[in-house]
């Protein structure tokens, strides 16, 4: 019988070779013995040894999978590829640079399991280790987003999230989707729960996804999500009539 996980951990990465092994060890330490789980790394067109490091560890870990994008298409696309390939009903995500501590994964997953009405559990960073400029930019972007979308979330940029796979696949896809998950999950009628998580410094390497798009390019996405929320109609209550 093939292995059937109940939880899938999706990790999008690009050029994170030195962060691969330590993060996988931490994921294992957090989840071993608690859930039947798989780890799905999405290699977003890496040009370093990321793919080779993953392939080597896959020989020792039967629950580790690697998906590869032929070229880099961005974090949202990587997350989507991972969720579509996931075999668990619950999916948790975290960034591959080591800033997201896997020790918080059990709290996120347990919160999703707690109620069928919860569609997303979002990590909310405290004690962030980013530069002052990056924190200021995120604060502005989160403030603008919160004012317009009223999604009740102070930090959508944290990679630590857990959600029901079927809920994620209901959402409209666009580049930048991962920054608007709370608003879009609420749009589908699900509740959002939050878990405070402690941020860490990046373990190695440099940021692969630039931060100017967090506000300026994101303005068009923000307008689009606002429009989607405004155009949402109530979901029909459907029953099948038997003969």
N, C-alpha and C positions, 0 to 999 in steps of 0.2 A: 504494500500500500504506500502511495506517495505521501510525503510529508505535507500536512495541511496546517499552516499557521493560523492562529486567531488574530495575531497582530503583525503588521508589517512596519518596519522602520525604514523610511525613505530619506536618503542623504544625497542631495545634489552637490557635485564637486567639479571644480575645474582647476587643474594644476595645484593639487593639495597633497602631493606624494608623501611629504614628511608628516602629515597629519593623519594618514590613513590608519596605520597600525594602532597608535595609542587610542584613537577614538573608538575603533572597533572593540578593543579590550574593555573600554569603559562602558560601552553599550552592553556587552556581555555581562559585566559585573553588576549592572543595574537590573537586567532582565532575566538572567539564567535562573531557572527554577520557578519563575513566577508566571510566565506565559509561554505557550508555543509560538515562537516568533521567527521571522526572517528579517534579514537586513538587505535592503535593496539600494545599492549605490548607483547613482546615475552619473556616469562620467561624461560631462558636458564638453566634449571635444578637447580634452586635455592634451597638451603637447609635452608634458614632462613624464615622469615615471609612474603617474597615478594608476594607469591601467595595469602595468606590470606588478605594482605592489598589491593591488586588489586580486589579481590572478593568483599570486603566490599564496595569499591568505585563504583564498577560496579552496585550496587543496587541503587545508586543515579545518576549515569551517564549512560544514554542509549547508548551513542556513544563510550563507552569504551569496548574494547574486550581484552581478554587474551588468548594467545596461550602458551602452555607449552611443552618444551622438556623434555622427561623422564630423560635425563642426559645431562650435558653440552656438547655442540658440537662446541662452539666458536661463535664469533661475526658475522662472515660472514654467517654462517649457520642460525643464529637467524634473521639477516636482510633478508635473502632470504625467510625464512618461513613467515615473516611478509609481504613482498612484494607479495608473491604468494597468501596470504590470503586477501590482501587489495582489497577493492571494489572501491576505487577512481582511476581515470585515472592518477592523479598526486600523487606521494608519496614523503613525506619528512621524513627524518630520523634525529634523534639526540640521543646522548648517554644518558643513564639513571642515571648518577651520579650527574647531576646538573651543570656540567661544561659548557655545551652548553646552552646558554640562548634562550628560546623559543621566546623571543621578536623579534628575527631575522627571524623567520619562514615566516611571511608575505612577506618580501623582496625576499626570496628564491622562494616561490611559485609564486609570481607575475612575477618574471623573467622567470620562465618556461612558464607561460601563454603568455608571450610577443611575442614569436616567435615559430612556429612549428619546426624551424631548431635547436632550443636549446634542447639538450637531457638531459643535466645535469647542475645544478647550484650548485657550491661547495663553502661552507664557507671556508674562509681563516683567520686563527686566528691571532689576534694582541694582544699584551700584555699578552702572555701566562702565566698561573699560575703554571705550572709544575716545578719540581725541575730542577736545572741547568744540572744535568746529563741526565735527560729525554729529555730536550730541545736539548742538544748536540747530543744525539743519534738520535732524530727525524731529526735534521738538516743534519746529515751525511746520514741517510737513504733517505731523500728527495733529497739530492744532487746526490747520486748515481742513484736513480730512474730517476730523471730528465735528467741526462746526457745520460743514456742508452735509455730511452723511448721517450725523448723529448716531454713530454706531456704538457709542459707549465704551470705546476701547482706547486706552491711552498710548498703546505701543503695538502697532501692527507689524513692525519690522523684526520682531523676535522670531527666529527660525523654529523655536520649540512650539509645536502645535500638535494636537491630536484630534482626529475627527473620524466620523463614519465614512468609509469609502464611498458608499452609495450616495451620500449627501454631496461630497466633493464632485462626483461625476454628474450631478444634476446642474452644477453651476455653469454659466456661460464662460467659455475660455477666451482669454486675451492675454497679451504680454503684460506682465505686472499684476496678474491675478492674485499672487500670493500676498500682496500688500492690502488687499481689500476683502479677504476671506470673512472677517466678522460681519461686515455689512451685507455681503452676498448670502451668507448662511442665514442671517436674520430674515432676509428677503424671502427665503424658502420656508419660513415659519418655524425655524428651530431656535433653541436657546443657546446662548454663549456662556461658558464658564471661564474663569480666569485663575491662573496659578502664578504667584510671584516666583521668579527664578533669579538666581544670582549669575550675573554675567562674568566672564573670565577674559583675560587677554588672549589674543590669537596666539596659538602655540608656535606656529612657523609660517613662513611665506607672507604674501601680501594680499590685500583684498582684490578679488577678481571681478566683482560687480560694482562698478563705479557709483559714487553717491550723488552726482549731479542730477541723475535721472529720478532721484527720490522725490524731487519737487517739480522741477521744470518740465521734464518729459511726462511726469505723472499727472500734470494738470489735465491733459486730454483724457487720461484714464479716469480721473476723478469726475469729470463731466459725464463720461459715459456711464459710470456706475450710478451716479445721481439719476440719470435718465432711466436706467434699468429699474431702479427702485420706484421711481414715479410711475412707470408704466406697468408695474406688477399688478395683475388681477388676482382676486381670491382663487385659490385652488379648488376646483369643483369637488364636491363630496360624491364620489362615484360608487355605485353598487351595481352588481350584475343581477339582472332579473332572470330568474329560472323559469323554465316552461312548466 
